[in-house]
Amino acid sequence: MSARKHVVVVGAGYAGMQAANRLLSRHTDIDVTVVNPRPVFVERVRLHQVAAGTGSATHDLVDLLHPRAALRVASVVRVGEDVVELDDGAAVRFDAAVYAAGSGPGVPEVPGGDRAYSVSDLDSATALHDALTSLRDGSAVTVVGAGATGTEVASELAESHPQLTVTLVGDAGAGLPDRTRRYLHRTLTSLGVRLRTGTVTGITDDAVLFDDGTTAASDATVWAGGFAVPDLARLSGLDVDEAGRLLVDTALRVPGRRRLVGVGDAVRVDAHDHIRMSCQAAMPLGRHGADTVAALLHDREPAPLSLRFVALCLSLGRRHGAVQVVRADDTPRDLVVTGRAGALGKEMVVRSTVWDIRRTGRKRAARTAESSSPTKEFDAAGER
Ligand SMILES: Cc1cc2nc3c(=O)[nH]c(=O)nc-3n(C[C@H](O)[C@H](O)[C@H](O)COP(=O)(O)OP(=O)(O)OC[C@H]3O[C@@H](n4cnc5c(N)ncnc54)[C@H](O)[C@@H]3O)c2cc1C
């Protein structure tokens, strides 16, 4: 490759940051512009802490991005053949692009679902935090959905707000080994979380309605029924699955688009039936996406993705946690670390994600004859 190439990364989450920093740290002949709606990296895995007031989740992007990266604070509204269009009317051309738009709150499809709070994005978690501060002692909070996120939110809220009555709806630990499940139930209960099952059929300002006709008081209801992806891929005319995830092949290429690659929560990878929406998957997907982009720009055949899961890590408040070891295909092994050791293990994993992004961003690519000065494209706008 003789001429310099320009890559646009859409979204500065775990996957997009890994992709941008890896490209810049390995290839001096590639420039990267990262487009993100805000100038901060949101550590989504800490958003239950933002809601509970036990932690923060934002880092300035300029501190985490490779120094040669250009940052454009905007939202992409369309991904074209060789250009992304932004919500401020601008357009940024590219030789290759990485689609890393991530995920956010799923909209509860029940009457009153728009009244529910969420911890899936920063604004929603902050809104929940504000709502909790105005609740009177003894108020009821219901968390709907007892998957990993719901379990973490319920325990974090119960530990930090003992004056509130927190109920978790669902079967915490479903699909995990009995020992892990029993530990989760025991710990949730010890934190004061009430456990109940049932299907929620409606949400009002002060109650949750169940399919058996019962009603439970709920002054704030948190929906933790799964993540949803942005509709950017669909609006751009790209092929998506029924959930709106961009379809990519095993090398993370978008079929029919020569130099578009998709990574992270927002994509569905061909022949990989199960990729858990997680930073555990998003980070290696981001790195692999970077390598595919580099291969395409250098006229090489990209390698297929090889992804191995390691663990499911759950925080249960600040003092308890579980690190459930899983096989490469994400099925649980009969091995779990619980208690304070589990909490510490989870915290170390969470910290390591930001360390890893920062470490990659600090690496300088070996200088070559075609090495350049930092990308200045958006300096004038004062964004970098
Ligand atoms: C409370 C909570 C706890 C979690 N705990 C864990 C855990 O313990 N372990 C784990 O592995 N995972 C966990 N997750 C899941 C994990 O956070 C996500 O799977 C991960 O963030 C996905 O990374 P991503 O880079 O694909 O997307 P994201 O992190 O969602 O980043 C996407 C980025 O794209 C940006 N974007 C979106 N649309 C546009 C657009 N149109 N233009 C430009 N930019 C755009 C977004 O603003 C965002 O910055 C947790 C999630 C939550 C909410």
The ligand as an SDF file (V2000), in Angstrom:
LIG
                    3D

 53 58  0  0  0  0  0  0  0  0999 V2000
  -24.8050   -2.5730   34.0280 C   0  0  0  0  0  0  0  0  0  0  0  0
  -24.0300   -3.3790   33.0080 C   0  0  0  0  0  0  0  0  0  0  0  0
  -23.1010   -4.3150   33.4510 C   0  0  0  0  0  0  0  0  0  0  0  0
  -22.3870   -5.0630   32.5350 C   0  0  0  0  0  0  0  0  0  0  0  0
  -21.4650   -5.9620   32.9870 N   0  0  0  0  0  0  0  0  0  0  0  0
  -20.7250   -6.6650   32.1160 C   0  0  0  0  0  0  0  0  0  0  0  0
  -19.7040   -7.5500   32.5780 C   0  0  0  0  0  0  0  0  0  0  0  0
  -19.4930   -7.7280   33.7790 O   0  0  0  0  0  0  0  0  0  0  0  0
  -18.9620   -8.2080   31.6550 N   0  0  0  0  0  0  0  0  0  0  0  0
  -19.1490   -8.0370   30.3090 C   0  0  0  0  0  0  0  0  0  0  0  0
  -18.4330   -8.6520   29.5190 O   0  0  0  0  0  0  0  0  0  0  0  0
  -20.1210   -7.2050   29.8340 N   0  0  0  0  0  0  0  0  0  0  0  0
  -20.8990   -6.5170   30.7010 C   0  0  0  0  0  0  0  0  0  0  0  0
  -21.8590   -5.6530   30.2380 N   0  0  0  0  0  0  0  0  0  0  0  0
  -22.1200   -5.5770   28.7810 C   0  0  0  0  0  0  0  0  0  0  0  0
  -21.1000   -4.6610   28.0870 C   0  0  0  0  0  0  0  0  0  0  0  0
  -21.0800   -3.4060   28.7050 O   0  0  0  0  0  0  0  0  0  0  0  0
  -21.4620   -4.4910   26.6240 C   0  0  0  0  0  0  0  0  0  0  0  0
  -21.6390   -5.7540   26.0430 O   0  0  0  0  0  0  0  0  0  0  0  0
  -20.3330   -3.7280   25.9190 C   0  0  0  0  0  0  0  0  0  0  0  0
  -20.3900   -2.3820   26.3480 O   0  0  0  0  0  0  0  0  0  0  0  0
  -20.4270   -3.7990   24.4030 C   0  0  0  0  0  0  0  0  0  0  0  0
  -19.3690   -3.0810   23.8630 O   0  0  0  0  0  0  0  0  0  0  0  0
  -19.5010   -2.3480   22.4430 P   0  0  0  0  0  0  0  0  0  0  0  0
  -18.2080   -1.6650   22.1980 O   0  0  0  0  0  0  0  0  0  0  0  0
  -20.0050   -3.2950   21.4370 O   0  0  0  0  0  0  0  0  0  0  0  0
  -20.6600   -1.2800   22.6340 O   0  0  0  0  0  0  0  0  0  0  0  0
  -20.8410   -0.0440   23.6290 P   0  0  0  0  0  0  0  0  0  0  0  0
  -19.9820   -0.1940   24.8350 O   0  0  0  0  0  0  0  0  0  0  0  0
  -22.3090    0.0750   23.8020 O   0  0  0  0  0  0  0  0  0  0  0  0
  -20.2840    1.1840   22.8050 O   0  0  0  0  0  0  0  0  0  0  0  0
  -20.9160    1.6400   21.6180 C   0  0  0  0  0  0  0  0  0  0  0  0
  -20.5290    3.0700   21.3720 C   0  0  0  0  0  0  0  0  0  0  0  0
  -21.0920    3.4730   20.1250 O   0  0  0  0  0  0  0  0  0  0  0  0
  -21.6760    4.7530   20.2750 C   0  0  0  0  0  0  0  0  0  0  0  0
  -22.6980    4.9370   19.2540 N   0  0  0  0  0  0  0  0  0  0  0  0
  -23.9430    4.3850   19.1950 C   0  0  0  0  0  0  0  0  0  0  0  0
  -24.5910    4.8230   18.1210 N   0  0  0  0  0  0  0  0  0  0  0  0
  -23.7470    5.6490   17.4590 C   0  0  0  0  0  0  0  0  0  0  0  0
  -23.8560    6.4290   16.2790 C   0  0  0  0  0  0  0  0  0  0  0  0
  -24.9840    6.4560   15.5330 N   0  0  0  0  0  0  0  0  0  0  0  0
  -22.7910    7.1850   15.8990 N   0  0  0  0  0  0  0  0  0  0  0  0
  -21.6430    7.1860   16.6330 C   0  0  0  0  0  0  0  0  0  0  0  0
  -21.4860    6.4610   17.7660 N   0  0  0  0  0  0  0  0  0  0  0  0
  -22.5390    5.7150   18.1770 C   0  0  0  0  0  0  0  0  0  0  0  0
  -22.2290    4.7210   21.6940 C   0  0  0  0  0  0  0  0  0  0  0  0
  -22.4990    6.0330   22.1790 O   0  0  0  0  0  0  0  0  0  0  0  0
  -21.0750    4.0330   22.4180 C   0  0  0  0  0  0  0  0  0  0  0  0
  -20.0870    4.9510   22.8110 O   0  0  0  0  0  0  0  0  0  0  0  0
  -22.6050   -4.8850   31.1360 C   0  0  0  0  0  0  0  0  0  0  0  0
  -23.5270   -3.9280   30.6970 C   0  0  0  0  0  0  0  0  0  0  0  0
  -24.2340   -3.1880   31.6190 C   0  0  0  0  0  0  0  0  0  0  0  0
  -25.2100   -2.1480   31.1230 C   0  0  0  0  0  0  0  0  0  0  0  0
  1  2  1  0
  2  3  1  0
  2 52  2  0
  3  4  2  0
  4  5  1  0
  4 50  1  0
  5  6  2  0
  6  7  1  0
  6 13  1  0
  7  8  2  0
  7  9  1  0
  9 10  1  0
 10 11  2  0
 10 12  1  0
 12 13  2  0
 13 14  1  0
 14 15  1  0
 14 50  1  0
 15 16  1  0
 16 17  1  0
 16 18  1  0
 18 19  1  0
 18 20  1  0
 20 21  1  0
 20 22  1  0
 22 23  1  0
 23 24  1  0
 24 25  2  0
 24 26  1  0
 24 27  1  0
 27 28  1  0
 28 29  2  0
 28 30  1  0
 28 31  1  0
 31 32  1  0
 32 33  1  0
 33 34  1  0
 33 48  1  0
 34 35  1  0
 35 36  1  0
 35 46  1  0
 36 37  1  0
 36 45  1  0
 37 38  2  0
 38 39  1  0
 39 40  1  0
 39 45  2  0
 40 41  1  0
 40 42  2  0
 42 43  1  0
 43 44  2  0
 44 45  1  0
 46 47  1  0
 46 48  1  0
 48 49  1  0
 50 51  2  0
 51 52  1  0
 52 53  1  0
M  END
$$$$
